[in-house]
């Protein structure tokens, strides 16, 4: 089993596009980054953090997440 150390950091950057907005998935008028897209970014950052630590041919998957998404990020 892979043992992770405290302090590992990963990043994932993006430019918010129309398909990333809450309004795009049905929350009419919410022209901000959707929470489900924030979760995807978090998963990508986590993967970027440990991908070089995983044995060849192994991947990581998320099984549980708990977040509070308070900051609105507009398109662009």
C-alpha positions as CSV (number, residue, x, y, z in Angstrom):
1,X,0.0,0.0,0.0
2,X,1.2,3.5,-0.9
3,X,2.0,5.6,2.2
4,X,1.7,9.3,1.6
5,X,3.6,12.0,3.5
6,X,2.1,15.2,4.9
7,X,2.8,18.3,2.9
8,X,2.4,16.8,-0.6
9,X,1.0,19.4,-3.0
10,X,-0.5,19.3,-6.4
11,X,-1.9,21.8,-8.8
12,X,-4.4,22.0,-11.6
13,X,-5.2,25.3,-13.4
14,X,-8.0,26.1,-15.8
15,X,-9.8,28.9,-17.5
16,X,-13.5,28.8,-16.6
17,X,-15.4,28.3,-19.8
18,X,-19.2,28.2,-20.5
19,X,-19.4,24.5,-20.0
20,X,-17.9,24.9,-16.5
21,X,-20.6,27.2,-15.3
22,X,-23.4,26.2,-13.0
23,X,-25.9,27.7,-15.4
24,X,-24.7,25.3,-18.2
25,X,-25.9,22.4,-16.2
26,X,-29.3,23.9,-15.3
27,X,-28.8,26.4,-12.5
28,X,-30.2,29.2,-14.6
29,X,-28.6,32.6,-13.7
30,X,-25.6,31.1,-11.9
31,X,-22.9,32.3,-14.2
32,X,-20.1,31.0,-11.9
33,X,-17.9,27.9,-11.7
34,X,-20.0,24.9,-10.8
35,X,-19.3,22.9,-7.6
36,X,-19.0,19.7,-9.5
37,X,-16.3,21.3,-11.7
38,X,-14.5,22.4,-8.5
39,X,-14.6,18.7,-7.3
40,X,-13.1,17.6,-10.7
41,X,-10.3,20.1,-10.3
42,X,-9.6,18.9,-6.8
43,X,-9.5,15.3,-8.1
44,X,-7.1,16.3,-10.9
45,X,-4.8,18.2,-8.4
46,X,-4.8,15.1,-6.1
47,X,-3.9,12.9,-9.0
48,X,-1.1,15.3,-10.1
49,X,0.2,15.2,-6.6
50,X,0.8,11.5,-6.4
51,X,1.0,10.2,-10.0
52,X,4.8,10.0,-9.9
53,X,4.6,8.1,-6.6
54,X,2.3,5.3,-7.8
55,X,3.7,2.0,-9.1
56,X,3.7,1.6,-12.8
57,X,0.2,0.7,-14.1
58,X,-1.6,1.9,-11.0
59,X,-4.1,4.7,-10.7
60,X,-6.0,6.5,-8.0
61,X,-9.7,7.1,-7.7
62,X,-11.8,9.2,-5.4
63,X,-14.2,7.5,-3.0
64,X,-15.5,10.2,-0.8
65,X,-15.4,14.0,-0.6
66,X,-16.8,16.7,1.6
67,X,-16.4,20.3,0.7
68,X,-17.9,23.8,1.2
69,X,-17.8,25.9,-1.9
70,X,-18.3,29.5,-1.0
71,X,-16.3,31.6,-3.5
72,X,-17.9,32.3,-6.8
73,X,-15.6,32.3,-9.8
74,X,-16.9,33.8,-13.0
75,X,-16.2,32.8,-16.6
76,X,-12.8,33.7,-18.0
